[in-house]
């Protein structure tokens, strides 16, 4: 087992720069496990990386890799690792790096957990971003039963989990999504659903918690917070980066209705909590489309086109 298939690109650009190539199988380091990847999802950060919009981070040492999360089976375990075995079904993330769109990844156990027993690995691949929803609603916003929750971007990979989680936590959930997805988010549990294109924010009322997965108009949606309200943003305006980040930083430190911003970097305990939610039936997978690794460009194109329901999944095996 010398090399493996992986998604690569040799220059920044549109989805068409992506190709399937071959790279060495990761060498297992002390304390790591080698996971045979069955599937992964496509996330917004990977689109920015491939397009060169965060090149100060990704650099210019081509070919570059893509993919952040993974679902698969453990293929090999270093002798220093205890409690994990070959054949275990697991899911996780690489951390703040790309490269999971490949046949194998080498990771430390703190980056993964057992995958839900009640899902196929392809179904499970739509859910790792749900760890972000858990952090946003439970840790950052401390959402309580009976509170009003607004989920902006409710039909996407994180938003679709947040709607379900909000209901599981006992909140009254209002969803903002595209007009074609309103029935879909209601089926996920939203009490109310509005088309973001035709509904003015000021007509929505006030909320105890606003979860923003879009990254624009932070000031406008912050005004919807009731006294004591909390807004959590997991995205920023990439087209107006300096202004967006400056506002987020200022609103985190000042004012009675602060905006909490974070970038997800989940570890074992958070994945284990997500597994428990899924196995209890509180959160279910939402797979928009399954794409083969050889056509990962199509998955990137589809996510960029918008209107996604849940996640675009890339099947490796």
C-alpha positions in Angstrom: 0.0 0.0 0.0 2.3 2.7 -1.3 0.0 5.3 -2.7 -3.7 6.2 -2.8 -6.3 8.2 -4.7 -6.9 11.8 -3.5 -8.5 15.0 -4.7 -5.8 17.5 -5.8 -5.5 20.9 -7.5 -2.5 22.4 -9.1 -3.6 26.1 -9.2 -6.3 28.2 -7.5 -9.5 28.6 -9.5 -13.0 27.3 -10.1 -14.2 23.8 -9.3 -12.7 22.5 -12.6 -9.2 22.8 -11.2 -9.9 19.8 -9.0 -8.7 16.4 -10.2 -8.3 12.9 -8.8 -4.6 12.0 -8.5 -2.3 9.8 -6.5 -0.3 10.6 -3.4 1.6 8.5 -0.8 -0.5 6.8 1.9 0.1 8.7 5.2 2.8 7.3 7.3 1.5 6.3 10.7 3.1 8.3 13.5 3.2 7.4 17.2 -0.2 7.8 18.8 -2.1 7.9 15.4 -4.6 5.7 13.7 -5.0 5.2 9.9 -8.6 5.5 8.8 -9.8 4.2 5.5 -12.1 7.0 4.4 -15.5 6.0 3.0 -17.0 9.4 2.6 -16.7 13.1 3.5 -18.7 16.3 3.1 -17.9 19.5 1.2 -17.7 22.6 3.5 -17.6 26.3 2.7 -14.0 26.6 3.9 -12.9 24.2 1.2 -14.5 26.4 -1.5 -12.6 29.4 -0.2 -9.3 27.4 -0.1 -9.7 26.0 -3.6 -10.5 29.5 -5.0 -7.5 31.0 -3.4 -9.4 33.4 -1.2 -7.4 32.3 1.9 -4.1 31.8 0.2 -2.2 33.4 3.0 -3.1 30.3 4.9 -3.0 27.6 2.2 0.1 28.9 0.5 1.4 28.0 -3.0 3.0 24.6 -2.6 1.0 22.8 -5.2 -0.6 20.3 -5.6 -2.9 21.2 -2.7 -5.4 18.9 -1.1 -9.1 19.4 0.0 -11.5 17.9 2.5 -11.8 18.5 6.2 -14.0 15.8 7.7 -14.3 12.1 7.2 -16.2 9.0 8.0 -14.7 5.5 7.6 -13.2 2.5 9.2 -9.9 2.2 11.1 -7.4 0.3 9.0 -4.4 0.4 11.3 -3.7 1.4 14.9 -0.3 2.5 16.3 0.7 0.3 19.3 0.6 3.4 21.6 -3.2 3.8 21.0 -5.5 2.1 23.4 -9.3 1.5 23.0 -9.5 1.6 19.2 -9.2 -1.3 16.9 -9.0 -2.2 13.2 -12.5 -2.2 11.7 -14.0 0.3 14.1 -16.4 2.7 12.4 -15.4 6.3 13.2 -15.9 9.9 12.1 -13.9 13.0 12.8 -11.9 15.9 11.3 -8.3 16.6 10.4 -8.2 19.8 12.4 -7.2 23.1 10.8 -5.9 21.5 7.6 -7.2 20.0 4.4 -6.7 16.5 2.9 -9.6 14.2 3.9 -10.7 13.8 0.3 -8.6 10.7 -0.1 -8.6 7.0 0.5 -6.8 7.2 3.9 -6.1 9.8 6.6 -3.8 9.5 9.7 -5.2 11.2 12.8 -4.9 11.2 16.5 -7.7 9.6 18.5 -8.7 13.0 20.0 -9.9 14.0 16.5 -12.5 11.3 16.1 -15.2 9.2 17.8 -17.2 6.2 17.0 -19.7 6.9 14.2 -23.4 6.4 14.9 -24.4 2.7 14.7 -27.8 3.5 13.1 -26.5 5.2 10.0 -24.6 4.1 6.9 -21.2 5.7 6.6 -22.4 7.7 3.6 -25.4 9.0 5.6 -23.1 9.8 8.5 -20.8 11.9 6.2 -23.5 14.6 6.1 -23.3 15.3 9.8 -19.8 16.1 11.1 -20.5 19.8 10.7 -23.3 19.3 13.3 -20.6 19.6 15.9 -20.6 23.3 15.1 -24.3 23.5 15.7 -23.9 21.9 19.1 -21.1 24.3 20.1 -23.1 27.3 18.9 -26.4 26.5 20.6 -25.2 24.7 23.8 -21.9 26.2 24.6 -21.9 29.7 23.1 -25.6 30.7 23.2 -26.7 28.4 26.1 -30.1 28.0 24.5 -32.8 27.2 27.0 -36.2 25.4 26.6 -38.9 27.9 25.7 -36.6 30.5 24.1 -37.0 31.8 20.6 -34.3 30.7 18.1 -33.7 32.1 14.6 -31.6 30.0 12.3 -30.3 31.9 9.3 -29.3 29.6 6.5 -31.5 26.9 7.9 -31.4 24.4 5.0 -27.6 24.1 4.8 -25.3 21.6 6.4 -25.0 23.4 9.8 -28.4 25.1 9.7 -30.3 21.9 9.1 -28.7 20.3 12.2 -29.3 23.5 14.2 -33.0 23.4 13.5 -33.3 19.8 14.7 -31.1 20.5 17.7 -33.0 23.6 18.6 -36.2 21.6 18.8 -34.5 18.9 20.8 -33.5 21.5 23.3 -37.1 22.8 23.6 -36.8 26.1 21.7 -39.3 27.7 19.4 -37.4 27.6 16.1 -37.8 30.1 13.2 -36.0 29.2 10.0 -34.7 31.5 7.3 -34.1 29.7 4.0 -34.7 29.8 0.3 -38.3 29.7 -0.9 -37.9 26.2 -2.3 -36.7 24.8 1.0 -39.4 26.1 3.4 -41.3 22.9 3.6 -38.0 21.0 4.0 -37.0 23.0 7.1 -40.5 22.6 8.5 -40.1 18.9 8.2 -36.9 19.2 10.2 -38.9 20.7 13.0 -39.0 24.5 12.4 -42.1 26.1 13.9 -42.0 28.9 11.3 -40.1 29.2 8.0 -39.6 32.3 5.9 -38.0 33.0 2.5 -35.0 35.2 3.1 -35.4 36.8 -0.3 -38.9 38.1 0.4 -39.0 38.6 4.2 -37.5 41.8 5.7 -35.5 41.0 8.9 -37.5 43.6 10.9 -40.7 41.7 10.1 -39.5 38.5 11.9 -39.8 39.8 15.4 -37.4 39.4 18.3 -35.4 36.4 19.4 -33.5 35.1 22.4 -30.9 33.5 20.1 -29.9 34.2 16.5 -27.6 31.6 14.8 -26.1 33.1 11.7 -24.5 30.6 9.2 -24.4 33.1 6.3 -21.9 35.8 7.5 -23.4 39.0 6.1 -25.6 41.7 7.6 -24.5 41.0 11.2 -25.6 44.5 12.3 -29.1 44.0 10.9 -29.7 40.6 12.5 -28.2 41.7 15.8 -31.0 44.2 16.1 -33.5 41.4 16.3 -32.2 40.2 19.7 -34.5 40.6 22.7 -33.0 42.0 25.9 -30.5 39.4 27.1 -30.4 37.9 23.7 -27.3 36.2 22.2 -26.2 36.0 18.6 -23.7 33.4 17.4 -22.1 33.7 14.0 -20.0 30.9 12.4 -19.3 32.9 9.2 -18.1 36.2 8.1 -18.4 38.3 4.9 -15.5 37.1 2.7 -16.1 39.9 0.3 -15.8 42.6 3.0 -13.4 40.7 5.2 -11.8 43.5 7.2 -15.1 45.3 8.0 -16.9 42.0 8.8 -14.2 40.8 11.2 -13.8 44.3 12.8 -17.6 44.4 13.6 -17.6 40.9 15.0 -14.6 41.6 17.2 -16.1 44.9 18.4 -19.5 43.4 19.1 -18.0 40.5 21.1 -16.5 43.0 23.5 -19.1 45.8 23.7 -22.8 46.2 24.0 -25.6 44.3 25.8 -26.4 42.1 22.9 -23.0 40.6 22.0 -22.1 38.5 19.0 -20.2 35.3 19.7 -18.1 34.2 16.8 -16.1 31.0 16.5 -14.5 28.7 14.0 -15.3 25.0 14.7 -12.4 22.7 15.6 -14.2 19.8 17.2 -12.5 17.0 19.1 -13.5 13.5 20.5 -16.0 14.6 23.2 -18.0 16.8 20.8 -18.2 14.0 18.2 -19.3 11.6 20.9 -22.1 14.0 21.9 -23.1 14.3 18.2 -23.2 10.5 18.0 -25.5 10.3 21.0 -27.9 12.8 19.5 -28.0 10.9 16.2 -28.5 7.5 17.9 -31.3 8.9 20.0 -33.1 10.1 16.9 -32.9 13.8 17.8 -30.7 14.5 14.8 -31.0 12.8 11.4 -28.8 13.0 8.4 -29.7 15.2 5.4 -27.8 14.2 2.2 -28.4 16.5 -0.8 -26.4 14.5 -3.4 -23.7 11.9 -3.3 -20.7 12.5 -5.7 -17.9 10.1 -6.5 -14.3 11.2 -5.6 -13.5 11.3 -9.3 -16.1 14.1 -9.7 -15.5 16.1 -6.6 -15.6 19.2 -8.8 -19.3 18.6 -9.2 -19.8 18.7 -5.5 -17.9 22.0 -5.2 -20.0 23.5 -8.1 -23.2 22.4 -6.5 -22.4 23.9 -3.1 -21.3 27.2 -4.8 -24.6 27.3 -6.7 -26.5 27.5 -3.4 -29.9 26.1 -2.4 -28.4 23.1 -0.8 -30.4 20.8 1.5 -28.1 19.4 4.1 -24.8 18.3 2.7 -23.1 17.4 -0.6 -21.3 14.1 0.2 -18.3 12.7 -1.6 -18.1 8.9 -1.7 -14.5 7.6 -1.7 -15.0 3.8 -1.3 
